[in-house]
Amino acid sequence: MTKGSKEKYTDKQKRKADHIKETYLEQDVSEKEAEKIAWATVNKKSGGGKKSGSERAHKSDS
């Protein structure tokens, strides 16, 4: 998998990023910047790509 690949994201995360990107494009933000913001938002809200069951259960257990 190459750097920047979105293979590890769920379909829901991809749809969310697309929606965020479209919102920024409507506000005349460049495509590159809109995509950057969209994926940063998805990562912040969900913690990144797909998670196995045990990793999802308790985010900060330490």
PDB file of N, H, CA, C and O in Angstrom:
ATOM      1  N   MET A   1       0.848  -1.171   0.000  1.00  0.00           N
ATOM      2  CA  MET A   1       0.000   0.000   0.000  1.00  0.00           C
ATOM      3  C   MET A   1       0.898   1.240   0.000  1.00  0.00           C
ATOM      4  O   MET A   1       1.844   1.339   0.782  1.00  0.00           O
ATOM      5  N   THR A   2       0.591   2.155  -0.867  1.00  0.00           N
ATOM      6  H   THR A   2      -0.178   2.074  -1.502  1.00  0.00           H
ATOM      7  CA  THR A   2       1.395   3.367  -0.995  1.00  0.00           C
ATOM      8  C   THR A   2       0.955   4.420   0.017  1.00  0.00           C
ATOM      9  O   THR A   2      -0.147   4.361   0.563  1.00  0.00           O
ATOM     10  N   LYS A   3       1.834   5.373   0.251  1.00  0.00           N
ATOM     11  H   LYS A   3       2.729   5.421  -0.192  1.00  0.00           H
ATOM     12  CA  LYS A   3       1.508   6.470   1.156  1.00  0.00           C
ATOM     13  C   LYS A   3       0.317   7.238   0.593  1.00  0.00           C
ATOM     14  O   LYS A   3       0.286   7.572  -0.592  1.00  0.00           O
ATOM     15  N   GLY A   4      -0.649   7.512   1.441  1.00  0.00           N
ATOM     16  H   GLY A   4      -0.624   7.241   2.403  1.00  0.00           H
ATOM     17  CA  GLY A   4      -1.826   8.246   1.002  1.00  0.00           C
ATOM     18  C   GLY A   4      -2.933   7.350   0.482  1.00  0.00           C
ATOM     19  O   GLY A   4      -3.989   7.839   0.083  1.00  0.00           O
ATOM     20  N   SER A   5      -2.706   6.038   0.481  1.00  0.00           N
ATOM     21  H   SER A   5      -1.847   5.641   0.805  1.00  0.00           H
ATOM     22  CA  SER A   5      -3.726   5.102   0.015  1.00  0.00           C
ATOM     23  C   SER A   5      -4.903   5.095   0.984  1.00  0.00           C
ATOM     24  O   SER A   5      -4.715   5.181   2.198  1.00  0.00           O
ATOM     25  N   LYS A   6      -6.088   4.995   0.459  1.00  0.00           N
ATOM     26  H   LYS A   6      -6.241   4.925  -0.526  1.00  0.00           H
ATOM     27  CA  LYS A   6      -7.288   5.010   1.291  1.00  0.00           C
ATOM     28  C   LYS A   6      -7.907   3.607   1.405  1.00  0.00           C
ATOM     29  O   LYS A   6      -9.079   3.480   1.758  1.00  0.00           O
ATOM     30  N   GLU A   7      -7.131   2.557   1.109  1.00  0.00           N
ATOM     31  H   GLU A   7      -6.179   2.660   0.821  1.00  0.00           H
ATOM     32  CA  GLU A   7      -7.633   1.184   1.145  1.00  0.00           C
ATOM     33  C   GLU A   7      -8.109   0.761   2.523  1.00  0.00           C
ATOM     34  O   GLU A   7      -9.056  -0.018   2.632  1.00  0.00           O
ATOM     35  N   LYS A   8      -7.484   1.249   3.561  1.00  0.00           N
ATOM     36  H   LYS A   8      -6.714   1.882   3.473  1.00  0.00           H
ATOM     37  CA  LYS A   8      -7.792   0.811   4.922  1.00  0.00           C
ATOM     38  C   LYS A   8      -8.995   1.514   5.544  1.00  0.00           C
ATOM     39  O   LYS A   8      -9.306   1.279   6.712  1.00  0.00           O
ATOM     40  N   TYR A   9      -9.664   2.354   4.800  1.00  0.00           N
ATOM     41  H   TYR A   9      -9.412   2.545   3.851  1.00  0.00           H
ATOM     42  CA  TYR A   9     -10.817   3.067   5.329  1.00  0.00           C
ATOM     43  C   TYR A   9     -12.101   2.324   4.980  1.00  0.00           C
ATOM     44  O   TYR A   9     -12.192   1.677   3.937  1.00  0.00           O
ATOM     45  N   THR A  10     -13.087   2.425   5.860  1.00  0.00           N
ATOM     46  H   THR A  10     -13.014   2.951   6.707  1.00  0.00           H
ATOM     47  CA  THR A  10     -14.383   1.807   5.593  1.00  0.00           C
ATOM     48  C   THR A  10     -15.131   2.634   4.546  1.00  0.00           C
ATOM     49  O   THR A  10     -14.781   3.784   4.279  1.00  0.00           O
ATOM     50  N   ASP A  11     -16.156   2.032   3.965  1.00  0.00           N
ATOM     51  H   ASP A  11     -16.440   1.098   4.182  1.00  0.00           H
ATOM     52  CA  ASP A  11     -16.976   2.764   2.990  1.00  0.00           C
ATOM     53  C   ASP A  11     -17.620   3.986   3.634  1.00  0.00           C
ATOM     54  O   ASP A  11     -17.740   5.037   3.004  1.00  0.00           O
ATOM     55  N   LYS A  12     -18.030   3.847   4.885  1.00  0.00           N
ATOM     56  H   LYS A  12     -17.932   2.993   5.398  1.00  0.00           H
ATOM     57  CA  LYS A  12     -18.654   4.963   5.592  1.00  0.00           C
ATOM     58  C   LYS A  12     -17.666   6.117   5.759  1.00  0.00           C
ATOM     59  O   LYS A  12     -18.035   7.279   5.584  1.00  0.00           O
ATOM     60  N   GLN A  13     -16.403   5.802   6.099  1.00  0.00           N
ATOM     61  H   GLN A  13     -16.103   4.858   6.241  1.00  0.00           H
ATOM     62  CA  GLN A  13     -15.394   6.837   6.252  1.00  0.00           C
ATOM     63  C   GLN A  13     -15.120   7.523   4.913  1.00  0.00           C
ATOM     64  O   GLN A  13     -14.923   8.737   4.868  1.00  0.00           O
ATOM     65  N   LYS A  14     -15.107   6.759   3.834  1.00  0.00           N
ATOM     66  H   LYS A  14     -15.267   5.772   3.871  1.00  0.00           H
ATOM     67  CA  LYS A  14     -14.874   7.322   2.503  1.00  0.00           C
ATOM     68  C   LYS A  14     -16.019   8.247   2.100  1.00  0.00           C
ATOM     69  O   LYS A  14     -15.787   9.323   1.549  1.00  0.00           O
ATOM     70  N   ARG A  15     -17.263   7.824   2.378  1.00  0.00           N
ATOM     71  H   ARG A  15     -17.451   6.950   2.826  1.00  0.00           H
ATOM     72  CA  ARG A  15     -18.423   8.668   2.056  1.00  0.00           C
ATOM     73  C   ARG A  15     -18.392   9.966   2.862  1.00  0.00           C
ATOM     74  O   ARG A  15     -18.703  11.039   2.346  1.00  0.00           O
ATOM     75  N   LYS A  16     -18.012   9.849   4.137  1.00  0.00           N
ATOM     76  H   LYS A  16     -17.759   8.977   4.557  1.00  0.00           H
ATOM     77  CA  LYS A  16     -17.950  11.029   4.996  1.00  0.00           C
ATOM     78  C   LYS A  16     -16.903  12.013   4.467  1.00  0.00           C
ATOM     79  O   LYS A  16     -17.141  13.220   4.431  1.00  0.00           O
ATOM     80  N   ALA A  17     -15.746  11.491   4.060  1.00  0.00           N
ATOM     81  H   ALA A  17     -15.552  10.510   4.090  1.00  0.00           H
ATOM     82  CA  ALA A  17     -14.692  12.347   3.516  1.00  0.00           C
ATOM     83  C   ALA A  17     -15.159  13.025   2.228  1.00  0.00           C
ATOM     84  O   ALA A  17     -14.891  14.207   2.016  1.00  0.00           O
ATOM     85  N   ASP A  18     -15.858  12.279   1.369  1.00  0.00           N
ATOM     86  H   ASP A  18     -16.076  11.319   1.542  1.00  0.00           H
ATOM     87  CA  ASP A  18     -16.374  12.861   0.125  1.00  0.00           C
ATOM     88  C   ASP A  18     -17.355  13.988   0.415  1.00  0.00           C
ATOM     89  O   ASP A  18     -17.321  15.030  -0.239  1.00  0.00           O
ATOM     90  N   HIS A  19     -18.219  13.780   1.385  1.00  0.00           N
ATOM     91  H   HIS A  19     -18.246  12.934   1.916  1.00  0.00           H
ATOM     92  CA  HIS A  19     -19.207  14.799   1.740  1.00  0.00           C
ATOM     93  C   HIS A  19     -18.517  16.066   2.270  1.00  0.00           C
ATOM     94  O   HIS A  19     -18.866  17.181   1.881  1.00  0.00           O
ATOM     95  N   ILE A  20     -17.541  15.877   3.156  1.00  0.00           N
ATOM     96  H   ILE A  20     -17.259  14.972   3.472  1.00  0.00           H
ATOM     97  CA  ILE A  20     -16.812  17.019   3.701  1.00  0.00           C
ATOM     98  C   ILE A  20     -16.089  17.756   2.584  1.00  0.00           C
ATOM     99  O   ILE A  20     -16.110  18.985   2.531  1.00  0.00           O
ATOM    100  N   LYS A  21     -15.450  17.008   1.693  1.00  0.00           N
ATOM    101  H   LYS A  21     -15.432  16.009   1.736  1.00  0.00           H
ATOM    102  CA  LYS A  21     -14.718  17.601   0.569  1.00  0.00           C
ATOM    103  C   LYS A  21     -15.651  18.434  -0.306  1.00  0.00           C
ATOM    104  O   LYS A  21     -15.310  19.556  -0.682  1.00  0.00           O
ATOM    105  N   GLU A  22     -16.821  17.898  -0.632  1.00  0.00           N
ATOM    106  H   GLU A  22     -17.098  16.987  -0.327  1.00  0.00           H
ATOM    107  CA  GLU A  22     -17.789  18.620  -1.457  1.00  0.00           C
ATOM    108  C   GLU A  22     -18.221  19.921  -0.790  1.00  0.00           C
ATOM    109  O   GLU A  22     -18.386  20.942  -1.459  1.00  0.00           O
ATOM    110  N   THR A  23     -18.402  19.885   0.517  1.00  0.00           N
ATOM    111  H   THR A  23     -18.269  19.056   1.060  1.00  0.00           H
ATOM    112  CA  THR A  23     -18.792  21.082   1.257  1.00  0.00           C
ATOM    113  C   THR A  23     -17.733  22.173   1.115  1.00  0.00           C
ATOM    114  O   THR A  23     -18.058  23.340   0.896  1.00  0.00           O
ATOM    115  N   TYR A  24     -16.468  21.785   1.243  1.00  0.00           N
ATOM    116  H   TYR A  24     -16.204  20.837   1.422  1.00  0.00           H
ATOM    117  CA  TYR A  24     -15.388  22.770   1.107  1.00  0.00           C
ATOM    118  C   TYR A  24     -15.254  23.264  -0.329  1.00  0.00           C
ATOM    119  O   TYR A  24     -14.946  24.435  -0.549  1.00  0.00           O
ATOM    120  N   LEU A  25     -15.480  22.396  -1.305  1.00  0.00           N
ATOM    121  H   LEU A  25     -15.730  21.445  -1.127  1.00  0.00           H
ATOM    122  CA  LEU A  25     -15.402  22.813  -2.709  1.00  0.00           C
ATOM    123  C   LEU A  25     -16.475  23.860  -3.019  1.00  0.00           C
ATOM    124  O   LEU A  25     -16.248  24.780  -3.805  1.00  0.00           O
ATOM    125  N   GLU A  26     -17.637  23.709  -2.397  1.00  0.00           N
ATOM    126  H   GLU A  26     -17.822  22.962  -1.759  1.00  0.00           H
ATOM    127  CA  GLU A  26     -18.710  24.691  -2.583  1.00  0.00           C
ATOM    128  C   GLU A  26     -18.315  26.055  -2.010  1.00  0.00           C
ATOM    129  O   GLU A  26     -18.865  27.083  -2.405  1.00  0.00           O
ATOM    130  N   GLN A  27     -17.365  26.056  -1.083  1.00  0.00           N
ATOM    131  H   GLN A  27     -16.919  25.221  -0.762  1.00  0.00           H
ATOM    132  CA  GLN A  27     -16.902  27.300  -0.464  1.00  0.00           C
ATOM    133  C   GLN A  27     -15.646  27.827  -1.165  1.00  0.00           C
ATOM    134  O   GLN A  27     -14.915  28.645  -0.608  1.00  0.00           O
ATOM    135  N   ASP A  28     -15.403  27.355  -2.384  1.00  0.00           N
ATOM    136  H   ASP A  28     -15.997  26.690  -2.837  1.00  0.00           H
ATOM    137  CA  ASP A  28     -14.277  27.795  -3.224  1.00  0.00           C
ATOM    138  C   ASP A  28     -12.899  27.499  -2.641  1.00  0.00           C
ATOM    139  O   ASP A  28     -11.955  28.258  -2.857  1.00  0.00           O
ATOM    140  N   VAL A  29     -12.784  26.399  -1.904  1.00  0.00           N
ATOM    141  H   VAL A  29     -13.552  25.782  -1.728  1.00  0.00           H
ATOM    142  CA  VAL A  29     -11.487  25.920  -1.435  1.00  0.00           C
ATOM    143  C   VAL A  29     -10.933  25.040  -2.545  1.00  0.00           C
ATOM    144  O   VAL A  29     -11.698  24.342  -3.211  1.00  0.00           O
ATOM    145  N   SER A  30      -9.615  25.056  -2.761  1.00  0.00           N
ATOM    146  H   SER A  30      -8.994  25.623  -2.220  1.00  0.00           H
ATOM    147  CA  SER A  30      -9.030  24.243  -3.827  1.00  0.00           C
ATOM    148  C   SER A  30      -9.287  22.760  -3.564  1.00  0.00           C
ATOM    149  O   SER A  30      -9.458  22.340  -2.420  1.00  0.00           O
ATOM    150  N   GLU A  31      -9.311  21.979  -4.637  1.00  0.00           N
ATOM    151  H   GLU A  31      -9.172  22.320  -5.567  1.00  0.00           H
ATOM    152  CA  GLU A  31      -9.589  20.539  -4.524  1.00  0.00           C
ATOM    153  C   GLU A  31      -8.580  19.849  -3.606  1.00  0.00           C
ATOM    154  O   GLU A  31      -8.955  19.033  -2.764  1.00  0.00           O
ATOM    155  N   LYS A  32      -7.320  20.174  -3.772  1.00  0.00           N
ATOM    156  H   LYS A  32      -7.016  20.837  -4.456  1.00  0.00           H
ATOM    157  CA  LYS A  32      -6.262  19.551  -2.968  1.00  0.00           C
ATOM    158  C   LYS A  32      -6.444  19.872  -1.486  1.00  0.00           C
ATOM    159  O   LYS A  32      -6.334  18.986  -0.639  1.00  0.00           O
ATOM    160  N   GLU A  33      -6.717  21.123  -1.177  1.00  0.00           N
ATOM    161  H   GLU A  33      -6.806  21.844  -1.865  1.00  0.00           H
ATOM    162  CA  GLU A  33      -6.908  21.543   0.215  1.00  0.00           C
ATOM    163  C   GLU A  33      -8.181  20.949   0.798  1.00  0.00           C
ATOM    164  O   GLU A  33      -8.200  20.546   1.961  1.00  0.00           O
ATOM    165  N   ALA A  34      -9.248  20.890   0.000  1.00  0.00           N
ATOM    166  H   ALA A  34      -9.232  21.217  -0.945  1.00  0.00           H
ATOM    167  CA  ALA A  34     -10.511  20.324   0.470  1.00  0.00           C
ATOM    168  C   ALA A  34     -10.342  18.849   0.830  1.00  0.00           C
ATOM    169  O   ALA A  34     -10.872  18.388   1.841  1.00  0.00           O
ATOM    170  N   GLU A  35      -9.605  18.114   0.004  1.00  0.00           N
ATOM    171  H   GLU A  35      -9.175  18.489  -0.818  1.00  0.00           H
ATOM    172  CA  GLU A  35      -9.379  16.691   0.278  1.00  0.00           C
ATOM    173  C   GLU A  35      -8.526  16.520   1.535  1.00  0.00           C
ATOM    174  O   GLU A  35      -8.788  15.637   2.352  1.00  0.00           O
ATOM    175  N   LYS A  36      -7.529  17.348   1.684  1.00  0.00           N
ATOM    176  H   LYS A  36      -7.316  18.066   1.021  1.00  0.00           H
ATOM    177  CA  LYS A  36      -6.655  17.303   2.857  1.00  0.00           C
ATOM    178  C   LYS A  36      -7.460  17.536   4.141  1.00  0.00           C
ATOM    179  O   LYS A  36      -7.306  16.809   5.123  1.00  0.00           O
ATOM    180  N   ILE A  37      -8.306  18.543   4.120  1.00  0.00           N
ATOM    181  H   ILE A  37      -8.432  19.133   3.322  1.00  0.00           H
ATOM    182  CA  ILE A  37      -9.136  18.863   5.284  1.00  0.00           C
ATOM    183  C   ILE A  37     -10.119  17.727   5.560  1.00  0.00           C
ATOM    184  O   ILE A  37     -10.334  17.355   6.713  1.00  0.00           O
ATOM    185  N   ALA A  38     -10.714  17.180   4.502  1.00  0.00           N
ATOM    186  H   ALA A  38     -10.539  17.482   3.565  1.00  0.00           H
ATOM    187  CA  ALA A  38     -11.706  16.119   4.657  1.00  0.00           C
ATOM    188  C   ALA A  38     -11.105  14.899   5.350  1.00  0.00           C
ATOM    189  O   ALA A  38     -11.689  14.379   6.301  1.00  0.00           O
ATOM    190  N   TRP A  39      -9.953  14.441   4.886  1.00  0.00           N
ATOM    191  H   TRP A  39      -9.479  14.863   4.113  1.00  0.00           H
ATOM    192  CA  TRP A  39      -9.341  13.250   5.480  1.00  0.00           C
ATOM    193  C   TRP A  39      -8.813  13.532   6.883  1.00  0.00           C
ATOM    194  O   TRP A  39      -8.844  12.651   7.742  1.00  0.00           O
ATOM    195  N   ALA A  40      -8.333  14.742   7.124  1.00  0.00           N
ATOM    196  H   ALA A  40      -8.308  15.458   6.426  1.00  0.00           H
ATOM    197  CA  ALA A  40      -7.897  15.096   8.474  1.00  0.00           C
ATOM    198  C   ALA A  40      -9.079  15.049   9.438  1.00  0.00           C
ATOM    199  O   ALA A  40      -8.943  14.603  10.577  1.00  0.00           O
ATOM    200  N   THR A  41     -10.232  15.509   8.977  1.00  0.00           N
ATOM    201  H   THR A  41     -10.342  15.871   8.051  1.00  0.00           H
ATOM    202  CA  THR A  41     -11.441  15.483   9.798  1.00  0.00           C
ATOM    203  C   THR A  41     -11.877  14.051  10.088  1.00  0.00           C
ATOM    204  O   THR A  41     -12.203  13.718  11.227  1.00  0.00           O
ATOM    205  N   VAL A  42     -11.884  13.208   9.062  1.00  0.00           N
ATOM    206  H   VAL A  42     -11.620  13.479   8.137  1.00  0.00           H
ATOM    207  CA  VAL A  42     -12.256  11.799   9.243  1.00  0.00           C
ATOM    208  C   VAL A  42     -11.295  11.133  10.224  1.00  0.00           C
ATOM    209  O   VAL A  42     -11.725  10.398  11.113  1.00  0.00           O
ATOM    210  N   ASN A  43     -10.005  11.386  10.066  1.00  0.00           N
ATOM    211  H   ASN A  43      -9.656  11.983   9.344  1.00  0.00           H
ATOM    212  CA  ASN A  43      -9.016  10.788  10.964  1.00  0.00           C
ATOM    213  C   ASN A  43      -9.201  11.250  12.400  1.00  0.00           C
ATOM    214  O   ASN A  43      -9.073  10.458  13.333  1.00  0.00           O
ATOM    215  N   LYS A  44      -9.498  12.518  12.575  1.00  0.00           N
ATOM    216  H   LYS A  44      -9.601  13.162  11.817  1.00  0.00           H
ATOM    217  CA  LYS A  44      -9.678  13.049  13.928  1.00  0.00           C
ATOM    218  C   LYS A  44     -10.898  12.431  14.593  1.00  0.00           C
ATOM    219  O   LYS A  44     -10.855  12.071  15.770  1.00  0.00           O
ATOM    220  N   LYS A  45     -11.994  12.308  13.836  1.00  0.00           N
ATOM    221  H   LYS A  45     -12.029  12.601  12.880  1.00  0.00           H
ATOM    222  CA  LYS A  45     -13.243  11.805  14.409  1.00  0.00           C
ATOM    223  C   LYS A  45     -13.224  10.301  14.635  1.00  0.00           C
ATOM    224  O   LYS A  45     -13.807   9.818  15.606  1.00  0.00           O
ATOM    225  N   SER A  46     -12.556   9.541  13.744  1.00  0.00           N
ATOM    226  H   SER A  46     -12.082   9.933  12.955  1.00  0.00           H
ATOM    227  CA  SER A  46     -12.620   8.084  13.841  1.00  0.00           C
ATOM    228  C   SER A  46     -11.295   7.427  14.207  1.00  0.00           C
ATOM    229  O   SER A  46     -11.253   6.223  14.459  1.00  0.00           O
ATOM    230  N   GLY A  47     -10.222   8.193  14.242  1.00  0.00           N
ATOM    231  H   GLY A  47     -10.256   9.172  14.037  1.00  0.00           H
ATOM    232  CA  GLY A  47      -8.933   7.621  14.614  1.00  0.00           C
ATOM    233  C   GLY A  47      -8.204   6.945  13.470  1.00  0.00           C
ATOM    234  O   GLY A  47      -7.234   6.227  13.712  1.00  0.00           O
ATOM    235  N   GLY A  48      -8.631   7.146  12.245  1.00  0.00           N
ATOM    236  H   GLY A  48      -9.419   7.729  12.049  1.00  0.00           H
ATOM    237  CA  GLY A  48      -7.934   6.579  11.088  1.00  0.00           C
ATOM    238  C   GLY A  48      -8.720   5.488  10.398  1.00  0.00           C
ATOM    239  O   GLY A  48      -9.951   5.479  10.433  1.00  0.00           O
ATOM    240  N   GLY A  49      -8.003   4.562   9.765  1.00  0.00           N
ATOM    241  H   GLY A  49      -7.003   4.570   9.736  1.00  0.00           H
ATOM    242  CA  GLY A  49      -8.626   3.497   8.970  1.00  0.00           C
ATOM    243  C   GLY A  49      -9.351   2.467   9.811  1.00  0.00           C
ATOM    244  O   GLY A  49      -9.621   2.690  10.992  1.00  0.00           O
ATOM    245  N   LYS A  50      -9.668   1.331   9.193  1.00  0.00           N
ATOM    246  H   LYS A  50      -9.449   1.150   8.234  1.00  0.00           H
ATOM    247  CA  LYS A  50     -10.407   0.262   9.854  1.00  0.00           C
ATOM    248  C   LYS A  50      -9.701  -0.176  11.126  1.00  0.00           C
ATOM    249  O   LYS A  50      -8.472  -0.172  11.205  1.00  0.00           O
ATOM    250  N   LYS A  51     -10.487  -0.548  12.107  1.00  0.00           N
ATOM    251  H   LYS A  51     -11.485  -0.552  12.043  1.00  0.00           H
ATOM    252  CA  LYS A  51      -9.952  -1.038  13.366  1.00  0.00           C
ATOM    253  C   LYS A  51     -10.492  -2.436  13.621  1.00  0.00           C
ATOM    254  O   LYS A  51     -11.634  -2.742  13.277  1.00  0.00           O
ATOM    255  N   SER A  52      -9.665  -3.283  14.226  1.00  0.00           N
ATOM    256  H   SER A  52      -8.737  -3.034  14.505  1.00  0.00           H
ATOM    257  CA  SER A  52     -10.168  -4.596  14.618  1.00  0.00           C
ATOM    258  C   SER A  52     -11.054  -4.405  15.842  1.00  0.00           C
ATOM    259  O   SER A  52     -11.013  -3.353  16.480  1.00  0.00           O
ATOM    260  N   GLY A  53     -11.834  -5.391  16.164  1.00  0.00           N
ATOM    261  H   GLY A  53     -11.868  -6.245  15.645  1.00  0.00           H
ATOM    262  CA  GLY A  53     -12.778  -5.276  17.264  1.00  0.00           C
ATOM    263  C   GLY A  53     -12.160  -4.861  18.578  1.00  0.00           C
ATOM    264  O   GLY A  53     -12.709  -4.002  19.268  1.00  0.00           O
ATOM    265  N   SER A  54     -11.015  -5.456  18.950  1.00  0.00           N
ATOM    266  H   SER A  54     -10.569  -6.154  18.390  1.00  0.00           H
ATOM    267  CA  SER A  54     -10.415  -5.142  20.235  1.00  0.00           C
ATOM    268  C   SER A  54      -9.850  -3.725  20.283  1.00  0.00           C
ATOM    269  O   SER A  54      -9.861  -3.094  21.340  1.00  0.00           O
ATOM    270  N   GLU A  55      -9.366  -3.228  19.176  1.00  0.00           N
ATOM    271  H   GLU A  55      -9.357  -3.741  18.317  1.00  0.00           H
ATOM    272  CA  GLU A  55      -8.821  -1.871  19.151  1.00  0.00           C
ATOM    273  C   GLU A  55      -9.922  -0.825  19.270  1.00  0.00           C
ATOM    274  O   GLU A  55      -9.700   0.250  19.827  1.00  0.00           O
ATOM    275  N   ARG A  56     -11.098  -1.131  18.753  1.00  0.00           N
ATOM    276  H   ARG A  56     -11.278  -2.004  18.301  1.00  0.00           H
ATOM    277  CA  ARG A  56     -12.207  -0.191  18.776  1.00  0.00           C
ATOM    278  C   ARG A  56     -12.866  -0.107  20.144  1.00  0.00           C
ATOM    279  O   ARG A  56     -13.382   0.943  20.524  1.00  0.00           O
ATOM    280  N   ALA A  57     -12.851  -1.204  20.879  1.00  0.00           N
ATOM    281  H   ALA A  57     -12.432  -2.058  20.570  1.00  0.00           H
ATOM    282  CA  ALA A  57     -13.642  -1.312  22.100  1.00  0.00           C
ATOM    283  C   ALA A  57     -13.327  -0.229  23.116  1.00  0.00           C
ATOM    284  O   ALA A  57     -14.241   0.423  23.620  1.00  0.00           O
ATOM    285  N   HIS A  58     -12.079  -0.027  23.420  1.00  0.00           N
ATOM    286  H   HIS A  58     -11.337  -0.556  23.010  1.00  0.00           H
ATOM    287  CA  HIS A  58     -11.695   0.947  24.439  1.00  0.00           C
ATOM    288  C   HIS A  58     -10.543   1.782  23.894  1.00  0.00           C
ATOM    289  O   HIS A  58      -9.402   1.327  23.814  1.00  0.00           O
ATOM    290  N   LYS A  59     -10.869   3.003  23.527  1.00  0.00           N
ATOM    291  H   LYS A  59     -11.796   3.373  23.592  1.00  0.00           H
ATOM    292  CA  LYS A  59      -9.884   3.873  22.867  1.00  0.00           C
ATOM    293  C   LYS A  59      -8.706   4.189  23.787  1.00  0.00           C
ATOM    294  O   LYS A  59      -7.555   4.077  23.366  1.00  0.00           O
ATOM    295  N   SER A  60      -8.968   4.574  25.012  1.00  0.00           N
ATOM    296  H   SER A  60      -9.903   4.664  25.354  1.00  0.00           H
ATOM    297  CA  SER A  60      -7.866   4.880  25.945  1.00  0.00           C
ATOM    298  C   SER A  60      -8.072   4.080  27.212  1.00  0.00           C
ATOM    299  O   SER A  60      -8.722   4.543  28.150  1.00  0.00           O
ATOM    300  N   ASP A  61      -7.522   2.888  27.240  1.00  0.00           N
ATOM    301  H   ASP A  61      -6.994   2.513  26.478  1.00  0.00           H
ATOM    302  CA  ASP A  61      -7.706   1.969  28.353  1.00  0.00           C
ATOM    303  C   ASP A  61      -6.531   2.021  29.321  1.00  0.00           C
ATOM    304  O   ASP A  61      -6.566   1.359  30.359  1.00  0.00           O
ATOM    305  N   SER A  62      -5.491   2.792  29.006  1.00  0.00           N
ATOM    306  H   SER A  62      -5.462   3.329  28.163  1.00  0.00           H
ATOM    307  CA  SER A  62      -4.298   2.790  29.852  1.00  0.00           C
ATOM    308  C   SER A  62      -4.327   3.780  30.962  1.00  0.00           C
ATOM    309  O   SER A  62      -3.375   3.866  31.738  1.00  0.00           O
TER     310      SER A  62
END
